[in-house]
């Protein structure tokens, strides 16, 4: 049966000053969601650094006692931070990381920087002895690209330090750490080991860990690093394409595809119907953590293997760092009910280690990009929306900083959405809906500008 969906578009000029004062807020017909949002927002903002800290604007993105921010955590927290108004913090922390890359560290940066603006002593002794997960450079490239898409801030893709970091990472870094797609399973376990090498020294042994999974001995490669390479090179190809370097962009897109092919060719375990997560120096595959990142980096093609990966993740228990990614990736992969459950679980005071900073920021991403379905594209000044809430529910997210303006979005089930532009910049809105048969309905984009009101019917 054909249904008609009514979309009401209301634009009002409220001014960015008001938006900045009120901050991000959420209302819903579901009180449990409202409670989860308040808990996540309050906790995330409690990690904001102190004014006058030598490092500059920052927020906690590591084990809380360290008063520091880590490359992995920052890369994963930035968009949550952005919608909470922490744009100065995001910019400052990423600047520190991209400036920290050096030949003496084999094109690594500093894995963790503290509130004093120094490399954290927990992870760094000198340029020959430090802790570093090799995923980090590609995670930061991906995060920079996503921040550009969300904010329109070109420093993330054109700033001199960002460009240098990207170029060194996709060329010198890959060569120095033997990360070419055809070398992943044959590379040395410690290609840049200090001399003399002390296996018992964590700063020797972990100077270039090929995974975010840190408890696997003698690991040669992690599938999560392969996924990070795929995502980072794809993001770099997008950056090149935006700059008009189409030929180079094509080359790096092909390089990215080679890593995805590597995952499909070598890492699937038919016996267990799941992906292996690591390859050790005894030439054997194994299972540990890591599957989550196959979805986080969007490195799996649609199909049976991806679905089985999702089901395996849902069927098992994971540490809180892994779970912090679940609200977003489950909403984005057709598991809205499970995503909802994770949002409540991760903000429940009884949940152990919910104070880990990635958790609250991950829940905010779950609300913004997951539940409310906001996706920005600064290349077109376009914002798309897709409500993934329960049938018959309604939710409103107000004063969201995006595309150099502030918007509010209200969804009434899968029938009606209302967008309010509170800023001074015109943006293109592409509303999307899922009908009763699960079909995605995409409405042609309409320009949304202050003081203009339109009514649109979606069939």
N, C-alpha and C positions, 0 to 999 in steps of 0.2 A: 504494500500500500504506500502510495506517495504521500509524503508529509511535507509541510511547508515550515521552514524555519525563519523566524523573524529576527533580524539583527538590527538593533537600534544603536546608532552611532551618535554620541553626544560629545561635543567638544566645548570646553569652557576655559577661558584664560584665568588661571588662579595665581600664576606667578611662581617663579622658581624659589623665591625667598620663603614662601609658605611651605613649599615642599621640603626644603632643607630643614626647616624648623620641626615639622611634624614627623619626618622620617617615614620609613616603610611601615605600613600597617596592614592588617589582614582581618577580614570579617567573614563569617561563614554561618550557614544554617546548621553546621555541625560544631557544637561546643568543644568537642575533643580536639578538633583541628585548630580551633582558636587558641586553646591552651598550649598545644604543641608549638604553635608559631611563636607565642609570647616567650615560652621557655627557650626556644632556639635563638630568637633574636636577642634576648637579654644575655644569654650565655656568650653568644658570639661577640657582642659589643663589650662584654666585660674583659675581653682579651686585648682591647685597644691599648697601645702603648701610652706612656706618660708624655705629656708635653715637656719638651726640653731634653728628652733622651738623646744622647749623642748620635745615635744612628739616624735620627729623623723620624718622620711618621712611620709607624709600623704596628702590627698586631701579632699576637702569639700564634705561631704556626709550627709548633714543635711540642715536645714534652713540656708541659707548663712550668715545671720548676726551673727550666733553663733560661727563661726570659729571652727567647730567640725565635728565629723563623728559618724554616728548612725549605729547600728547593721543591721537594715533592709536595709538601703540605701547602706552600704558597701557590703553586701551580693549580692545586685542586680547590683552593679556597677563594681565589680571586673574584670569580663572578658572584659568589655569595657575598663577599666583601663589597663589591661594587654596588649591589642593590641596597646594601646597608649604609651607603654613603662613605665607604672607606676607600675612595678613589686615590687620595693622596698617599695613603699607606701602600696601596697596590703598586703605584708608580714608583715610589721610593724603594720598596723591597726588590722589585724586579730590576730596577737600575743597579742596585748593589750586586745582584747576581750576574747580570750581563757584563758589568764592568770587571767582575772578578775572574773572568776567563783568562788563562795565560798559558804560554808554551811550557813554562817551567812545571806546570801541573798537568802537562799533556792535554791541554785545552779543556780541563775541568775548571769549574768555578769553585766557590766555597760552598760546601754542602749546607752549612748552617751558620748564620750570622746572629750575634746577640745584640742586645739593646745598646751596647756600647759602640756598636759599629765594627766589632772585631769578629774574626772567625771564631766560632765557639770552640773552647778548649776540649770539649767532649768529642769533637770530630776532627780536630786539626792540630798537628804538632809543627810541621813545616811542609814545604812543597813536595817533599818526597815521602812524607808519612801523614796520611789523612784518610778519613772515611769518605767514600763517594759512591753513590749508586748511578750507574751509567745511563739509566733512563732519564735522569734529571734534565739534561740539555734539551732533549726532544720534548719533554713535558713542558718546559718553559717556552719553547717555540710555539707549541700548540696553544698554551695559555695566552701568549702574547697575541696570537692571531685571533683567538676568541674574544679577547678584550678589545681588540680593534673593531671586530664585528659588532660588539655590544655598545661601545662608546663612540666610535668614529675617531678616536684619538690616534693620529698617524704616527706618533712617536714609537708606538709599539711595533711598527713595521718599517718605518723609515728613519728613525733616530739613529745616529751614528753608532752608538754603543750596541743597540739592538741588532743593527745590520751586521756589525762585526761578529757578534755572538752567533748569529744565525749562519753566517758564511763559514766561520771556523768550525761550527758544530757539524754542518752537513758535508764538510770536506775533510779538514785536518783531523778533527776529533774521530770521525769514522775510520780514517786510515790509521791513526795512532793506536786506536783500541781494537783494530781488526774487526770491524763491525759490518763489512760488506755482506750483502745478502747471501753470497756463495761461500762465505767463510765462517758463518755463525756456529757450525758444529765442528769445525776443524781448528778454530782459533786457539792460541795458547790460553791457558787458564788465567795467567797473570802476565799479560803482554808488556806491561810497563813496571815490572816489579823493582823495588829499590834494591840496590846492591851494597852490601850483602842482604839477602832476603831472609826475613825471620817469620816463619809460618805462624808462630805463636803471637806475633805482634799484630793486633787487629788493624792498626794503621798501615801495615804492609799488606796483610791478607785482604783487606777490604778497600784497598786503594784502586777502585774501579770494579765494584761488584756488578755483575751483568744481570741484575734483577733487583726488584724491590723486596723480594723474598730473602730475608737476611739470615735464616737459620739453616740453610742447606749447605753442608760442607762440600768443598771441591766442586762447586758449580762452575760450569763452563758457559752456560747460556740459559736465560730464563725466557719463557714465551712472552712474558709481560714486556721485556725489553724489545723483542721483535715487534710487538704491537706498538710500543712507543716510537720505534723507528718509523714504522708505517705512518703513524699519525703525524709525527714531526716533519717528515719529508713531504707529506701531503699538504700540511699547513704551509711549508716553505714554498711549495709549488703554487699555492694560492697567492702568496705574497708576491712572488715573481710575476704571476699573471696580472695581478692588480697594477703592477708597475709597468706593464707593457712588454715584459720579457717572455713572450709566449713560447719561443723555442726552448729556452732554458726551463721554463715551467713544465713543458712536456717531458723533458729529460728527467726531472725530479719526480714527476708523477709516475713515470715508468719505474724509477727506482723504488718509489713507495709501493707500487704494485708487486714488485719482486719480494718484498717482505711479507705481504699478505699471502702470496703464493707459497712462500716458505712455510707459513703457519699451516696452510691447508695440505701441503705435500708431506711434511715431516712430523707434525706435532699431534695429529689426531690418533687416538688409541681406539681401534675398532673393538677390542675386547671389552673395554670399560665404557665405550660410547661417551668418551670425554677427551678433552685435550690434555696431553702431558703439559706439565708446567716448568720442568727444568731438564737440562741435559748436563751430566756430570763428566768429569775428566776420565772416568772409567768407561766412557762411551755408552752410557745407558741413560734412557729417559726415566723420569720419575714424576710423582705427583706431590705437590705441596700447595701453597697459595699461588695465586697468579691469574686464575681464570677470570676474576673480576675485571682485570685490566683489559682483557680481550673485548669486553663490552664498553668499558670506560673510554678506550681509544677507538671504538667503533671499527675494530679490525676484522670482524666476521661478516661474511656475506649472509644474506637472509637464506634460511633453509633449515634442514633437519639438524645439522650440527650446532647451529646457533641456538635453536630451541632447546636442544638437549643440554647445552651449556647453561642456559637460563634455569632449566629445571633442576640441574645439579646444584647450582648456587642456592636455589630456594630450599632444597631438601637438606642442606647441611648447616652446621653452626660455624660461624666465622668470628674473628676478632673484631673489635669495634672499629678499627681503621677500615677494614673491608666493608663493614656494614654502613659506614658513612657514605659510601657511593651508591648504596642500594635504592634510596628513595628516587634519585634521578634516573638511574639506568632501568629500574623496573617500570617506572611511569613511561619511559620512552620505548620500552619493549613489550607493551601490551599487558603488563602485570599491575594494573592500577590498584587492585585490592591489596596485593602484597605490598606495594609501595606505601599505601596508606598505613598498613600495619607497622611497617618499619619506621614511618614518621612518628607514630605514637610510641613505639618501643624505644627509639633513640632519644626521646625527650622525657621518658619516664624516669623520675628520680631514683627508682630502684635499679635501673640499668647500670651495670658496672662500667666504669671508665667512660661514662658519657661526657665527662669533662674534657676529654681529648678534643682539642680545638677543631679538628676536621669534622667532628660529629655535628656540631651546631651549624657550621657553615654548610655542610652537606645537606642538612635538613632545609636550610633556607633555599638552596638550589632546588631541592625537591618541591618546595612550594612555588618558586618562581618559574623555573624552566619545566618542571615536571607537572604538578597539579594544574597550574594556570597556563602552562604551555607557551610561555613567551620565548620567542627566538628572534634575535635581531640580526640584521645584515646591513652594516654601514655602507657597503658598496652601492646599495640602492636606497639608502635611508628608509629601509623597510622593517616593519615589525609584524610578525605573524603570531597568532594566538590559537590555542587549542585546549579546550577544557577536558580534563581527564578525571573529573570528580565523579562521585556516585550519581546514578540516575536520580533526578529530582532534587538534587542538592544545589545550593547556590553559594558562590564565594566571590569575594572582592579583595583585590590587592591594590592598595592606594600608594601614590607617590613613589613610583618606581623610577629611578634615574636610568635612562637608556637613550642612546642616540642623541645625546646632548640636549635632552628635554626631560620632562617628568610626565609620566602617564599613570592613569588608574584604569584598571580593567575589572569589569564585573561580569561574571558568567552565571546564567540561570540554566542549569542543566545543559543539555545539548541543543537547546532551542533558541537561546537569546544571549547575546553578548553586547556589552556597552563599553566603549573606549573613550576616555576623557584625556585630552592633551592639556596638561597644566602649564606647559612651557611656551616659549615663543617660536619654536622651530617646527616647521611643517614636516610630517613623516607620512610614509605610505603604510597603510594597514592592510594586512591580508588575513582576514578571519577564516578560521577553519572549524569544522564540526564533525562529529562522528554520529551518524544516524542510528536508528534502532537496529539496523541490520549490520552495524559495524563498518559501514562504508564512510570513507573520509570525503567530506564535501569541502572544497576549497573555493572561496569567493575571490573573484578578481580584486586586486588591491585597489583601495581608494585613498586618495590623499587626505590626510587629517591635519587640519590647521586650526589654530585658536579662533574662537568666535564663529566657527562654522558648524552647523548641525545638519546631518543627513540621516535618512532612514533607508535601509537596504533590506530587500527580501532575498533570502537564500533558499533555493529550491533543492 
